[in-house]
Amino acid sequence: MASIRRTSGASRTCVKHAFLRAGFGFGNMPRFVVEDDITRNALRPIRSGPPAATNLVMTMHAVHRKEAPPGPAGRWLLQSLKRGASAGSPGRIGGTGHKRA
């Protein structure tokens, strides 16, 4: 079981690295994995910290295969993000939730 976890972790790191190199977002990576990319200026390290302003705006995109659209939870998340953005409250997801009959 332990070797499966290590292999799985390695493949996730490889996939995440490929996504970063393709320009999909940002994330934490082991330095040794991205060192060559940083040297070639293919990737840049960023330092995180508290936002400089309270009205920070981050553009987001949802990506999925055409033949596999988001399921119920994914659709809920996307709708919640849209509602939050249209209400002018970035970073707030959800609300009161769904009422059951």
Secondary structure, 3 states (H helix, E strand, C coil): CHHHHHHHHHHHHHHHHHHHHCCCCCCCCCHHHHHHHHHCCCCCCCCCCCCCCCCCCCCCCCCCCCCCCCCHHHHHHHHHHHHHHHCCCCCCCCCCCCCCC
